[in-house]
Structures are given as structure tokens and as C-alpha cells.
Amino acid sequence: MAQPSEYFLQHPTDDSDLSSNIQTNLEFVMDTLTYFGLPEGYINGVGHHLDFGKEKDNKSMAAKRREISKKK
């Protein structure tokens, strides 16, 4: 719902605690993921994804080194 004011004009309420928040789909998803633990600024490079795959590469390199040392 892009304009919740239309809904509230058609359905008046006297609830003083009622509020609304307008967000795009992406903003909503990112806020939700941040709420559940995704680092703030993850999309801009903050967090653990900068070294994603390095552990796998390190393991494969270690395996190759072991293989080479066994051949020697």
C-alpha cells in the first residue's frame, strides 16, 4: 500500500497508538534482515561476505600442498 492515508480516510479509527511506515520493498527486506542479525551496511560491503569463499580456497590450497608434499 503506497498511500496508507487513503485507507485511514476510509476506515477512521480513534486508536492513538496506530502508526504507519511507508517503505519500498527493498527497504522493508533490508530492515527486516537487519533486525534478524544482518550487519548494517551489508549491501555496501560491511560484514562477513568480503571473505566469502576464502576458507574454501584455503582448504583446497592446503590439500594441494599436502598432495605435493606426499609426492616428494
CHARMM-style PDB file with segment names, atoms N, HN, CA, C and O in Angstrom:
ATOM      1  N   MET     1       0.855  -1.169   0.000  1.00  0.00      PROA
ATOM      2  CA  MET     1       0.000   0.000   0.000  1.00  0.00      PROA
ATOM      3  C   MET     1       0.900   1.231   0.000  1.00  0.00      PROA
ATOM      4  O   MET     1       1.585   1.508   0.985  1.00  0.00      PROA
ATOM      5  N   ALA     2       0.896   1.954  -1.089  1.00  0.00      PROA
ATOM      6  HN  ALA     2       0.340   1.729  -1.890  1.00  0.00      PROA
ATOM      7  CA  ALA     2       1.790   3.104  -1.219  1.00  0.00      PROA
ATOM      8  C   ALA     2       1.301   4.322  -0.438  1.00  0.00      PROA
ATOM      9  O   ALA     2       2.118   5.085   0.078  1.00  0.00      PROA
ATOM     10  N   GLN     3       0.008   4.516  -0.344  1.00  0.00      PROA
ATOM     11  HN  GLN     3      -0.656   3.897  -0.764  1.00  0.00      PROA
ATOM     12  CA  GLN     3      -0.549   5.670   0.366  1.00  0.00      PROA
ATOM     13  C   GLN     3      -1.530   5.208   1.439  1.00  0.00      PROA
ATOM     14  O   GLN     3      -2.732   5.149   1.179  1.00  0.00      PROA
ATOM     15  N   PRO     4      -1.052   4.882   2.632  1.00  0.00      PROA
ATOM     16  CA  PRO     4      -1.960   4.404   3.676  1.00  0.00      PROA
ATOM     17  C   PRO     4      -2.969   5.453   4.128  1.00  0.00      PROA
ATOM     18  O   PRO     4      -3.971   5.111   4.756  1.00  0.00      PROA
ATOM     19  N   SER     5      -2.724   6.716   3.821  1.00  0.00      PROA
ATOM     20  HN  SER     5      -1.910   6.993   3.311  1.00  0.00      PROA
ATOM     21  CA  SER     5      -3.676   7.745   4.250  1.00  0.00      PROA
ATOM     22  C   SER     5      -5.049   7.516   3.629  1.00  0.00      PROA
ATOM     23  O   SER     5      -6.067   7.822   4.248  1.00  0.00      PROA
ATOM     24  N   GLU     6      -5.085   6.974   2.397  1.00  0.00      PROA
ATOM     25  HN  GLU     6      -4.257   6.725   1.894  1.00  0.00      PROA
ATOM     26  CA  GLU     6      -6.364   6.676   1.760  1.00  0.00      PROA
ATOM     27  C   GLU     6      -7.148   5.651   2.575  1.00  0.00      PROA
ATOM     28  O   GLU     6      -8.355   5.795   2.767  1.00  0.00      PROA
ATOM     29  N   TYR     7      -6.458   4.619   3.050  1.00  0.00      PROA
ATOM     30  HN  TYR     7      -5.477   4.503   2.894  1.00  0.00      PROA
ATOM     31  CA  TYR     7      -7.114   3.593   3.856  1.00  0.00      PROA
ATOM     32  C   TYR     7      -7.667   4.195   5.143  1.00  0.00      PROA
ATOM     33  O   TYR     7      -8.800   3.906   5.529  1.00  0.00      PROA
ATOM     34  N   PHE     8      -6.869   5.032   5.809  1.00  0.00      PROA
ATOM     35  HN  PHE     8      -5.949   5.267   5.496  1.00  0.00      PROA
ATOM     36  CA  PHE     8      -7.309   5.612   7.082  1.00  0.00      PROA
ATOM     37  C   PHE     8      -8.440   6.619   6.891  1.00  0.00      PROA
ATOM     38  O   PHE     8      -9.250   6.811   7.798  1.00  0.00      PROA
ATOM     39  N   LEU     9      -8.509   7.265   5.724  1.00  0.00      PROA
ATOM     40  HN  LEU     9      -7.852   7.110   4.987  1.00  0.00      PROA
ATOM     41  CA  LEU     9      -9.628   8.156   5.454  1.00  0.00      PROA
ATOM     42  C   LEU     9     -10.915   7.361   5.279  1.00  0.00      PROA
ATOM     43  O   LEU     9     -11.988   7.826   5.664  1.00  0.00      PROA
ATOM     44  N   GLN    10     -10.817   6.169   4.701  1.00  0.00      PROA
ATOM     45  HN  GLN    10      -9.945   5.792   4.388  1.00  0.00      PROA
ATOM     46  CA  GLN    10     -11.998   5.330   4.500  1.00  0.00      PROA
ATOM     47  C   GLN    10     -12.366   4.528   5.743  1.00  0.00      PROA
ATOM     48  O   GLN    10     -13.521   4.130   5.899  1.00  0.00      PROA
ATOM     49  N   HSD    11     -11.408   4.287   6.625  1.00  0.00      PROA
ATOM     50  HN  HSD    11     -10.470   4.610   6.498  1.00  0.00      PROA
ATOM     51  CA  HSD    11     -11.626   3.491   7.832  1.00  0.00      PROA
ATOM     52  C   HSD    11     -11.113   4.273   9.044  1.00  0.00      PROA
ATOM     53  O   HSD    11     -10.040   3.969   9.566  1.00  0.00      PROA
ATOM     54  N   PRO    12     -11.856   5.259   9.484  1.00  0.00      PROA
ATOM     55  CA  PRO    12     -11.374   6.080  10.609  1.00  0.00      PROA
ATOM     56  C   PRO    12     -11.247   5.252  11.899  1.00  0.00      PROA
ATOM     57  O   PRO    12     -12.005   4.310  12.132  1.00  0.00      PROA
ATOM     58  N   THR    13     -10.281   5.628  12.710  1.00  0.00      PROA
ATOM     59  HN  THR    13      -9.665   6.393  12.520  1.00  0.00      PROA
ATOM     60  CA  THR    13     -10.067   4.960  13.990  1.00  0.00      PROA
ATOM     61  C   THR    13      -9.664   6.008  15.027  1.00  0.00      PROA
ATOM     62  O   THR    13      -9.135   7.067  14.693  1.00  0.00      PROA
ATOM     63  N   ASP    14      -9.925   5.688  16.277  1.00  0.00      PROA
ATOM     64  HN  ASP    14     -10.356   4.827  16.548  1.00  0.00      PROA
ATOM     65  CA  ASP    14      -9.519   6.592  17.350  1.00  0.00      PROA
ATOM     66  C   ASP    14      -8.416   5.947  18.198  1.00  0.00      PROA
ATOM     67  O   ASP    14      -8.245   6.289  19.368  1.00  0.00      PROA
ATOM     68  N   ASP    15      -7.680   5.024  17.606  1.00  0.00      PROA
ATOM     69  HN  ASP    15      -7.819   4.745  16.656  1.00  0.00      PROA
ATOM     70  CA  ASP    15      -6.552   4.384  18.268  1.00  0.00      PROA
ATOM     71  C   ASP    15      -5.363   5.339  18.243  1.00  0.00      PROA
ATOM     72  O   ASP    15      -4.824   5.634  17.177  1.00  0.00      PROA
ATOM     73  N   SER    16      -4.955   5.821  19.408  1.00  0.00      PROA
ATOM     74  HN  SER    16      -5.393   5.582  20.274  1.00  0.00      PROA
ATOM     75  CA  SER    16      -3.871   6.815  19.470  1.00  0.00      PROA
ATOM     76  C   SER    16      -2.490   6.193  19.228  1.00  0.00      PROA
ATOM     77  O   SER    16      -1.538   6.920  18.942  1.00  0.00      PROA
ATOM     78  N   ASP    17      -2.359   4.867  19.337  1.00  0.00      PROA
ATOM     79  HN  ASP    17      -3.132   4.277  19.570  1.00  0.00      PROA
ATOM     80  CA  ASP    17      -1.076   4.203  19.143  1.00  0.00      PROA
ATOM     81  C   ASP    17      -0.860   3.717  17.712  1.00  0.00      PROA
ATOM     82  O   ASP    17       0.204   3.181  17.402  1.00  0.00      PROA
ATOM     83  N   LEU    18      -1.836   3.891  16.849  1.00  0.00      PROA
ATOM     84  HN  LEU    18      -2.701   4.326  17.102  1.00  0.00      PROA
ATOM     85  CA  LEU    18      -1.737   3.421  15.476  1.00  0.00      PROA
ATOM     86  C   LEU    18      -0.797   4.305  14.672  1.00  0.00      PROA
ATOM     87  O   LEU    18      -0.896   5.532  14.705  1.00  0.00      PROA
ATOM     88  N   SER    19       0.110   3.669  13.955  1.00  0.00      PROA
ATOM     89  HN  SER    19       0.190   2.673  13.929  1.00  0.00      PROA
ATOM     90  CA  SER    19       1.035   4.419  13.103  1.00  0.00      PROA
ATOM     91  C   SER    19       1.288   3.605  11.844  1.00  0.00      PROA
ATOM     92  O   SER    19       0.970   2.418  11.783  1.00  0.00      PROA
ATOM     93  N   SER    20       1.860   4.253  10.849  1.00  0.00      PROA
ATOM     94  HN  SER    20       2.119   5.218  10.899  1.00  0.00      PROA
ATOM     95  CA  SER    20       2.187   3.553   9.612  1.00  0.00      PROA
ATOM     96  C   SER    20       3.588   3.960   9.171  1.00  0.00      PROA
ATOM     97  O   SER    20       4.110   4.996   9.581  1.00  0.00      PROA
ATOM     98  N   ASN    21       4.172   3.138   8.343  1.00  0.00      PROA
ATOM     99  HN  ASN    21       3.747   2.296   8.010  1.00  0.00      PROA
ATOM    100  CA  ASN    21       5.511   3.384   7.844  1.00  0.00      PROA
ATOM    101  C   ASN    21       5.526   3.028   6.365  1.00  0.00      PROA
ATOM    102  O   ASN    21       5.157   1.914   5.995  1.00  0.00      PROA
ATOM    103  N   ILE    22       5.945   3.951   5.523  1.00  0.00      PROA
ATOM    104  HN  ILE    22       6.245   4.856   5.824  1.00  0.00      PROA
ATOM    105  CA  ILE    22       5.991   3.705   4.088  1.00  0.00      PROA
ATOM    106  C   ILE    22       7.423   3.378   3.706  1.00  0.00      PROA
ATOM    107  O   ILE    22       8.324   4.194   3.896  1.00  0.00      PROA
ATOM    108  N   GLN    23       7.635   2.167   3.160  1.00  0.00      PROA
ATOM    109  HN  GLN    23       6.903   1.504   3.006  1.00  0.00      PROA
ATOM    110  CA  GLN    23       8.954   1.726   2.724  1.00  0.00      PROA
ATOM    111  C   GLN    23       8.816   1.042   1.372  1.00  0.00      PROA
ATOM    112  O   GLN    23       7.765   0.500   1.031  1.00  0.00      PROA
ATOM    113  N   THR    24       9.897   1.081   0.619  1.00  0.00      PROA
ATOM    114  HN  THR    24      10.751   1.521   0.896  1.00  0.00      PROA
ATOM    115  CA  THR    24       9.921   0.298  -0.612  1.00  0.00      PROA
ATOM    116  C   THR    24      10.119  -1.169  -0.226  1.00  0.00      PROA
ATOM    117  O   THR    24      10.448  -1.479   0.919  1.00  0.00      PROA
ATOM    118  N   ASN    25       9.916  -2.061  -1.185  1.00  0.00      PROA
ATOM    119  HN  ASN    25       9.649  -1.809  -2.115  1.00  0.00      PROA
ATOM    120  CA  ASN    25      10.094  -3.491  -0.905  1.00  0.00      PROA
ATOM    121  C   ASN    25      11.509  -3.788  -0.444  1.00  0.00      PROA
ATOM    122  O   ASN    25      11.703  -4.543   0.509  1.00  0.00      PROA
ATOM    123  N   LEU    26      12.505  -3.203  -1.109  1.00  0.00      PROA
ATOM    124  HN  LEU    26      12.347  -2.589  -1.883  1.00  0.00      PROA
ATOM    125  CA  LEU    26      13.896  -3.440  -0.742  1.00  0.00      PROA
ATOM    126  C   LEU    26      14.211  -2.902   0.655  1.00  0.00      PROA
ATOM    127  O   LEU    26      14.903  -3.557   1.434  1.00  0.00      PROA
ATOM    128  N   GLU    27      13.707  -1.721   0.964  1.00  0.00      PROA
ATOM    129  HN  GLU    27      13.145  -1.188   0.331  1.00  0.00      PROA
ATOM    130  CA  GLU    27      13.927  -1.156   2.300  1.00  0.00      PROA
ATOM    131  C   GLU    27      13.319  -2.056   3.372  1.00  0.00      PROA
ATOM    132  O   GLU    27      13.922  -2.278   4.421  1.00  0.00      PROA
ATOM    133  N   PHE    28      12.132  -2.567   3.104  1.00  0.00      PROA
ATOM    134  HN  PHE    28      11.642  -2.386   2.252  1.00  0.00      PROA
ATOM    135  CA  PHE    28      11.474  -3.444   4.066  1.00  0.00      PROA
ATOM    136  C   PHE    28      12.282  -4.721   4.279  1.00  0.00      PROA
ATOM    137  O   PHE    28      12.476  -5.148   5.417  1.00  0.00      PROA
ATOM    138  N   VAL    29      12.756  -5.334   3.192  1.00  0.00      PROA
ATOM    139  HN  VAL    29      12.599  -4.987   2.267  1.00  0.00      PROA
ATOM    140  CA  VAL    29      13.542  -6.567   3.305  1.00  0.00      PROA
ATOM    141  C   VAL    29      14.833  -6.305   4.062  1.00  0.00      PROA
ATOM    142  O   VAL    29      15.193  -7.076   4.951  1.00  0.00      PROA
ATOM    143  N   MET    30      15.533  -5.234   3.725  1.00  0.00      PROA
ATOM    144  HN  MET    30      15.241  -4.608   3.002  1.00  0.00      PROA
ATOM    145  CA  MET    30      16.800  -4.944   4.389  1.00  0.00      PROA
ATOM    146  C   MET    30      16.602  -4.623   5.863  1.00  0.00      PROA
ATOM    147  O   MET    30      17.393  -5.060   6.698  1.00  0.00      PROA
ATOM    148  N   ASP    31      15.559  -3.865   6.197  1.00  0.00      PROA
ATOM    149  HN  ASP    31      14.916  -3.510   5.518  1.00  0.00      PROA
ATOM    150  CA  ASP    31      15.275  -3.574   7.606  1.00  0.00      PROA
ATOM    151  C   ASP    31      14.948  -4.855   8.368  1.00  0.00      PROA
ATOM    152  O   ASP    31      15.374  -5.034   9.509  1.00  0.00      PROA
ATOM    153  N   THR    32      14.194  -5.739   7.733  1.00  0.00      PROA
ATOM    154  HN  THR    32      13.848  -5.595   6.806  1.00  0.00      PROA
ATOM    155  CA  THR    32      13.839  -6.998   8.376  1.00  0.00      PROA
ATOM    156  C   THR    32      15.077  -7.864   8.589  1.00  0.00      PROA
ATOM    157  O   THR    32      15.263  -8.429   9.667  1.00  0.00      PROA
ATOM    158  N   LEU    33      15.921  -7.969   7.570  1.00  0.00      PROA
ATOM    159  HN  LEU    33      15.770  -7.510   6.694  1.00  0.00      PROA
ATOM    160  CA  LEU    33      17.141  -8.767   7.709  1.00  0.00      PROA
ATOM    161  C   LEU    33      18.089  -8.172   8.740  1.00  0.00      PROA
ATOM    162  O   LEU    33      18.743  -8.913   9.473  1.00  0.00      PROA
ATOM    163  N   THR    34      18.176  -6.858   8.808  1.00  0.00      PROA
ATOM    164  HN  THR    34      17.644  -6.256   8.212  1.00  0.00      PROA
ATOM    165  CA  THR    34      19.000  -6.194   9.817  1.00  0.00      PROA
ATOM    166  C   THR    34      18.459  -6.492  11.213  1.00  0.00      PROA
ATOM    167  O   THR    34      19.224  -6.717  12.150  1.00  0.00      PROA
ATOM    168  N   TYR    35      17.151  -6.489  11.337  1.00  0.00      PROA
ATOM    169  HN  TYR    35      16.530  -6.306  10.576  1.00  0.00      PROA
ATOM    170  CA  TYR    35      16.521  -6.802  12.631  1.00  0.00      PROA
ATOM    171  C   TYR    35      16.906  -8.204  13.089  1.00  0.00      PROA
ATOM    172  O   TYR    35      17.090  -8.440  14.284  1.00  0.00      PROA
ATOM    173  N   PHE    36      17.030  -9.134  12.144  1.00  0.00      PROA
ATOM    174  HN  PHE    36      16.881  -8.942  11.174  1.00  0.00      PROA
ATOM    175  CA  PHE    36      17.353 -10.514  12.487  1.00  0.00      PROA
ATOM    176  C   PHE    36      18.843 -10.826  12.410  1.00  0.00      PROA
ATOM    177  O   PHE    36      19.216 -11.999  12.394  1.00  0.00      PROA
ATOM    178  N   GLY    37      19.709  -9.805  12.362  1.00  0.00      PROA
ATOM    179  HN  GLY    37      19.406  -8.853  12.374  1.00  0.00      PROA
ATOM    180  CA  GLY    37      21.132 -10.029  12.530  1.00  0.00      PROA
ATOM    181  C   GLY    37      22.045  -9.724  11.357  1.00  0.00      PROA
ATOM    182  O   GLY    37      23.261  -9.848  11.501  1.00  0.00      PROA
ATOM    183  N   LEU    38      21.529  -9.336  10.216  1.00  0.00      PROA
ATOM    184  HN  LEU    38      20.541  -9.235  10.098  1.00  0.00      PROA
ATOM    185  CA  LEU    38      22.393  -8.974   9.100  1.00  0.00      PROA
ATOM    186  C   LEU    38      23.123  -7.685   9.459  1.00  0.00      PROA
ATOM    187  O   LEU    38      22.493  -6.740   9.934  1.00  0.00      PROA
ATOM    188  N   PRO    39      24.447  -7.622   9.241  1.00  0.00      PROA
ATOM    189  CA  PRO    39      25.177  -6.402   9.602  1.00  0.00      PROA
ATOM    190  C   PRO    39      24.653  -5.171   8.858  1.00  0.00      PROA
ATOM    191  O   PRO    39      24.293  -5.253   7.684  1.00  0.00      PROA
ATOM    192  N   GLU    40      24.616  -4.054   9.541  1.00  0.00      PROA
ATOM    193  HN  GLU    40      24.909  -3.987  10.495  1.00  0.00      PROA
ATOM    194  CA  GLU    40      24.192  -2.780   8.941  1.00  0.00      PROA
ATOM    195  C   GLU    40      25.162  -2.428   7.816  1.00  0.00      PROA
ATOM    196  O   GLU    40      26.374  -2.456   8.027  1.00  0.00      PROA
ATOM    197  N   GLY    41      24.670  -2.106   6.654  1.00  0.00      PROA
ATOM    198  HN  GLY    41      23.685  -2.084   6.482  1.00  0.00      PROA
ATOM    199  CA  GLY    41      25.508  -1.764   5.516  1.00  0.00      PROA
ATOM    200  C   GLY    41      26.043  -2.967   4.771  1.00  0.00      PROA
ATOM    201  O   GLY    41      27.025  -2.842   4.039  1.00  0.00      PROA
ATOM    202  N   TYR    42      25.439  -4.113   4.928  1.00  0.00      PROA
ATOM    203  HN  TYR    42      24.641  -4.215   5.523  1.00  0.00      PROA
ATOM    204  CA  TYR    42      25.896  -5.362   4.303  1.00  0.00      PROA
ATOM    205  C   TYR    42      25.976  -5.237   2.785  1.00  0.00      PROA
ATOM    206  O   TYR    42      26.923  -5.730   2.172  1.00  0.00      PROA
ATOM    207  N   ILE    43      24.996  -4.586   2.178  1.00  0.00      PROA
ATOM    208  HN  ILE    43      24.227  -4.185   2.676  1.00  0.00      PROA
ATOM    209  CA  ILE    43      24.962  -4.420   0.728  1.00  0.00      PROA
ATOM    210  C   ILE    43      26.155  -3.599   0.248  1.00  0.00      PROA
ATOM    211  O   ILE    43      26.629  -3.791  -0.872  1.00  0.00      PROA
ATOM    212  N   ASN    44      26.640  -2.694   1.080  1.00  0.00      PROA
ATOM    213  HN  ASN    44      26.256  -2.538   1.990  1.00  0.00      PROA
ATOM    214  CA  ASN    44      27.769  -1.838   0.704  1.00  0.00      PROA
ATOM    215  C   ASN    44      29.117  -2.433   1.083  1.00  0.00      PROA
ATOM    216  O   ASN    44      30.130  -1.737   1.013  1.00  0.00      PROA
ATOM    217  N   GLY    45      29.157  -3.699   1.483  1.00  0.00      PROA
ATOM    218  HN  GLY    45      28.333  -4.264   1.540  1.00  0.00      PROA
ATOM    219  CA  GLY    45      30.426  -4.370   1.756  1.00  0.00      PROA
ATOM    220  C   GLY    45      30.767  -4.547   3.215  1.00  0.00      PROA
ATOM    221  O   GLY    45      31.849  -5.043   3.529  1.00  0.00      PROA
ATOM    222  N   VAL    46      29.890  -4.163   4.118  1.00  0.00      PROA
ATOM    223  HN  VAL    46      29.011  -3.760   3.863  1.00  0.00      PROA
ATOM    224  CA  VAL    46      30.148  -4.347   5.541  1.00  0.00      PROA
ATOM    225  C   VAL    46      29.727  -5.759   5.918  1.00  0.00      PROA
ATOM    226  O   VAL    46      28.673  -6.230   5.490  1.00  0.00      PROA
ATOM    227  N   GLY    47      30.539  -6.431   6.711  1.00  0.00      PROA
ATOM    228  HN  GLY    47      31.394  -6.048   7.059  1.00  0.00      PROA
ATOM    229  CA  GLY    47      30.151  -7.752   7.186  1.00  0.00      PROA
ATOM    230  C   GLY    47      31.064  -8.848   6.706  1.00  0.00      PROA
ATOM    231  O   GLY    47      32.178  -8.590   6.249  1.00  0.00      PROA
ATOM    232  N   HSD    48      30.597 -10.055   6.808  1.00  0.00      PROA
ATOM    233  HN  HSD    48      29.693 -10.264   7.179  1.00  0.00      PROA
ATOM    234  CA  HSD    48      31.427 -11.216   6.565  1.00  0.00      PROA
ATOM    235  C   HSD    48      31.550 -11.606   5.097  1.00  0.00      PROA
ATOM    236  O   HSD    48      32.365 -12.473   4.782  1.00  0.00      PROA
ATOM    237  N   HSD    49      30.806 -11.028   4.205  1.00  0.00      PROA
ATOM    238  HN  HSD    49      30.144 -10.324   4.461  1.00  0.00      PROA
ATOM    239  CA  HSD    49      30.828 -11.501   2.825  1.00  0.00      PROA
ATOM    240  C   HSD    49      32.076 -11.085   2.048  1.00  0.00      PROA
ATOM    241  O   HSD    49      32.291 -11.567   0.935  1.00  0.00      PROA
ATOM    242  N   LEU    50      32.898 -10.207   2.607  1.00  0.00      PROA
ATOM    243  HN  LEU    50      32.723  -9.815   3.510  1.00  0.00      PROA
ATOM    244  CA  LEU    50      34.122  -9.809   1.921  1.00  0.00      PROA
ATOM    245  C   LEU    50      35.098 -10.979   1.790  1.00  0.00      PROA
ATOM    246  O   LEU    50      35.861 -11.052   0.826  1.00  0.00      PROA
ATOM    247  N   ASP    51      35.071 -11.891   2.762  1.00  0.00      PROA
ATOM    248  HN  ASP    51      34.451 -11.831   3.545  1.00  0.00      PROA
ATOM    249  CA  ASP    51      35.976 -13.037   2.709  1.00  0.00      PROA
ATOM    250  C   ASP    51      35.230 -14.326   2.362  1.00  0.00      PROA
ATOM    251  O   ASP    51      35.711 -15.421   2.653  1.00  0.00      PROA
ATOM    252  N   PHE    52      34.074 -14.198   1.751  1.00  0.00      PROA
ATOM    253  HN  PHE    52      33.683 -13.308   1.515  1.00  0.00      PROA
ATOM    254  CA  PHE    52      33.293 -15.363   1.364  1.00  0.00      PROA
ATOM    255  C   PHE    52      34.084 -16.204   0.364  1.00  0.00      PROA
ATOM    256  O   PHE    52      34.563 -15.683  -0.643  1.00  0.00      PROA
ATOM    257  N   GLY    53      34.220 -17.471   0.631  1.00  0.00      PROA
ATOM    258  HN  GLY    53      33.831 -17.894   1.449  1.00  0.00      PROA
ATOM    259  CA  GLY    53      34.931 -18.367  -0.267  1.00  0.00      PROA
ATOM    260  C   GLY    53      36.406 -18.510   0.045  1.00  0.00      PROA
ATOM    261  O   GLY    53      37.045 -19.435  -0.458  1.00  0.00      PROA
ATOM    262  N   LYS    54      36.968 -17.632   0.853  1.00  0.00      PROA
ATOM    263  HN  LYS    54      36.449 -16.881   1.261  1.00  0.00      PROA
ATOM    264  CA  LYS    54      38.395 -17.721   1.167  1.00  0.00      PROA
ATOM    265  C   LYS    54      38.705 -18.983   1.962  1.00  0.00      PROA
ATOM    266  O   LYS    54      39.749 -19.605   1.767  1.00  0.00      PROA
ATOM    267  N   GLU    55      37.794 -19.359   2.858  1.00  0.00      PROA
ATOM    268  HN  GLU    55      36.945 -18.854   3.016  1.00  0.00      PROA
ATOM    269  CA  GLU    55      38.020 -20.568   3.658  1.00  0.00      PROA
ATOM    270  C   GLU    55      38.073 -21.793   2.739  1.00  0.00      PROA
ATOM    271  O   GLU    55      38.921 -22.667   2.918  1.00  0.00      PROA
ATOM    272  N   LYS    56      37.182 -21.856   1.774  1.00  0.00      PROA
ATOM    273  HN  LYS    56      36.493 -21.146   1.629  1.00  0.00      PROA
ATOM    274  CA  LYS    56      37.170 -22.958   0.816  1.00  0.00      PROA
ATOM    275  C   LYS    56      38.471 -22.961   0.000  1.00  0.00      PROA
ATOM    276  O   LYS    56      39.069 -24.013  -0.221  1.00  0.00      PROA
ATOM    277  N   ASP    57      38.897 -21.779  -0.441  1.00  0.00      PROA
ATOM    278  HN  ASP    57      38.411 -20.924  -0.262  1.00  0.00      PROA
ATOM    279  CA  ASP    57      40.144 -21.665  -1.196  1.00  0.00      PROA
ATOM    280  C   ASP    57      41.335 -22.089  -0.349  1.00  0.00      PROA
ATOM    281  O   ASP    57      42.237 -22.776  -0.828  1.00  0.00      PROA
ATOM    282  N   ASN    58      41.332 -21.674   0.919  1.00  0.00      PROA
ATOM    283  HN  ASN    58      40.599 -21.116   1.309  1.00  0.00      PROA
ATOM    284  CA  ASN    58      42.428 -22.035   1.813  1.00  0.00      PROA
ATOM    285  C   ASN    58      42.490 -23.548   2.015  1.00  0.00      PROA
ATOM    286  O   ASN    58      43.575 -24.129   2.037  1.00  0.00      PROA
ATOM    287  N   LYS    59      41.328 -24.185   2.162  1.00  0.00      PROA
ATOM    288  HN  LYS    59      40.447 -23.713   2.144  1.00  0.00      PROA
ATOM    289  CA  LYS    59      41.291 -25.633   2.340  1.00  0.00      PROA
ATOM    290  C   LYS    59      41.789 -26.348   1.094  1.00  0.00      PROA
ATOM    291  O   LYS    59      42.532 -27.324   1.192  1.00  0.00      PROA
ATOM    292  N   SER    60      41.385 -25.870  -0.070  1.00  0.00      PROA
ATOM    293  HN  SER    60      40.782 -25.076  -0.150  1.00  0.00      PROA
ATOM    294  CA  SER    60      41.825 -26.519  -1.305  1.00  0.00      PROA
ATOM    295  C   SER    60      43.323 -26.321  -1.518  1.00  0.00      PROA
ATOM    296  O   SER    60      44.007 -27.231  -1.986  1.00  0.00      PROA
ATOM    297  N   MET    61      43.834 -25.153  -1.183  1.00  0.00      PROA
ATOM    298  HN  MET    61      43.279 -24.413  -0.803  1.00  0.00      PROA
ATOM    299  CA  MET    61      45.274 -24.909  -1.303  1.00  0.00      PROA
ATOM    300  C   MET    61      46.046 -25.800  -0.332  1.00  0.00      PROA
ATOM    301  O   MET    61      47.097 -26.334  -0.685  1.00  0.00      PROA
ATOM    302  N   ALA    62      45.536 -25.963   0.880  1.00  0.00      PROA
ATOM    303  HN  ALA    62      44.681 -25.529   1.166  1.00  0.00      PROA
ATOM    304  CA  ALA    62      46.184 -26.829   1.865  1.00  0.00      PROA
ATOM    305  C   ALA    62      46.180 -28.269   1.372  1.00  0.00      PROA
ATOM    306  O   ALA    62      47.168 -28.984   1.542  1.00  0.00      PROA
ATOM    307  N   ALA    63      45.090 -28.700   0.768  1.00  0.00      PROA
ATOM    308  HN  ALA    63      44.287 -28.120   0.630  1.00  0.00      PROA
ATOM    309  CA  ALA    63      45.014 -30.063   0.229  1.00  0.00      PROA
ATOM    310  C   ALA    63      46.024 -30.239  -0.903  1.00  0.00      PROA
ATOM    311  O   ALA    63      46.672 -31.281  -0.999  1.00  0.00      PROA
ATOM    312  N   LYS    64      46.159 -29.239  -1.749  1.00  0.00      PROA
ATOM    313  HN  LYS    64      45.633 -28.392  -1.671  1.00  0.00      PROA
ATOM    314  CA  LYS    64      47.136 -29.320  -2.844  1.00  0.00      PROA
ATOM    315  C   LYS    64      48.561 -29.390  -2.293  1.00  0.00      PROA
ATOM    316  O   LYS    64      49.390 -30.142  -2.806  1.00  0.00      PROA
ATOM    317  N   ARG    65      48.844 -28.612  -1.256  1.00  0.00      PROA
ATOM    318  HN  ARG    65      48.170 -28.001  -0.840  1.00  0.00      PROA
ATOM    319  CA  ARG    65      50.174 -28.632  -0.642  1.00  0.00      PROA
ATOM    320  C   ARG    65      50.474 -29.998  -0.044  1.00  0.00      PROA
ATOM    321  O   ARG    65      51.583 -30.513  -0.186  1.00  0.00      PROA
ATOM    322  N   ARG    66      49.477 -30.588   0.630  1.00  0.00      PROA
ATOM    323  HN  ARG    66      48.576 -30.169   0.745  1.00  0.00      PROA
ATOM    324  CA  ARG    66      49.664 -31.920   1.204  1.00  0.00      PROA
ATOM    325  C   ARG    66      49.937 -32.949   0.103  1.00  0.00      PROA
ATOM    326  O   ARG    66      50.792 -33.823   0.249  1.00  0.00      PROA
ATOM    327  N   GLU    67      49.204 -32.828  -0.985  1.00  0.00      PROA
ATOM    328  HN  GLU    67      48.509 -32.118  -1.104  1.00  0.00      PROA
ATOM    329  CA  GLU    67      49.374 -33.740  -2.124  1.00  0.00      PROA
ATOM    330  C   GLU    67      50.770 -33.608  -2.720  1.00  0.00      PROA
ATOM    331  O   GLU    67      51.399 -34.614  -3.050  1.00  0.00      PROA
ATOM    332  N   ILE    68      51.251 -32.399  -2.859  1.00  0.00      PROA
ATOM    333  HN  ILE    68      50.739 -31.582  -2.592  1.00  0.00      PROA
ATOM    334  CA  ILE    68      52.594 -32.156  -3.412  1.00  0.00      PROA
ATOM    335  C   ILE    68      53.653 -32.700  -2.459  1.00  0.00      PROA
ATOM    336  O   ILE    68      54.631 -33.308  -2.894  1.00  0.00      PROA
ATOM    337  N   SER    69      53.458 -32.480  -1.157  1.00  0.00      PROA
ATOM    338  HN  SER    69      52.663 -31.986  -0.804  1.00  0.00      PROA
ATOM    339  CA  SER    69      54.448 -32.962  -0.183  1.00  0.00      PROA
ATOM    340  C   SER    69      54.459 -34.492  -0.125  1.00  0.00      PROA
ATOM    341  O   SER    69      55.506 -35.077   0.152  1.00  0.00      PROA
ATOM    342  N   LYS    70      53.336 -35.149  -0.374  1.00  0.00      PROA
ATOM    343  HN  LYS    70      52.485 -34.674  -0.598  1.00  0.00      PROA
ATOM    344  CA  LYS    70      53.291 -36.617  -0.383  1.00  0.00      PROA
ATOM    345  C   LYS    70      54.049 -37.145  -1.594  1.00  0.00      PROA
ATOM    346  O   LYS    70      54.706 -38.183  -1.512  1.00  0.00      PROA
ATOM    347  N   LYS    71      53.961 -36.429  -2.726  1.00  0.00      PROA
ATOM    348  HN  LYS    71      53.427 -35.586  -2.792  1.00  0.00      PROA
ATOM    349  CA  LYS    71      54.646 -36.853  -3.949  1.00  0.00      PROA
ATOM    350  C   LYS    71      56.163 -36.732  -3.786  1.00  0.00      PROA
ATOM    351  O   LYS    71      56.911 -37.513  -4.374  1.00  0.00      PROA
ATOM    352  N   LYS    72      56.614 -35.769  -2.999  1.00  0.00      PROA
ATOM    353  HN  LYS    72      56.006 -35.135  -2.522  1.00  0.00      PROA
ATOM    354  CA  LYS    72      58.049 -35.566  -2.792  1.00  0.00      PROA
ATOM    355  C   LYS    72      58.537 -36.659  -1.900  1.00  0.00      PROA
ATOM    356  OT1 LYS    72      59.724 -36.707  -1.576  1.00  0.00      PROA
TER     357      LYS     72
END
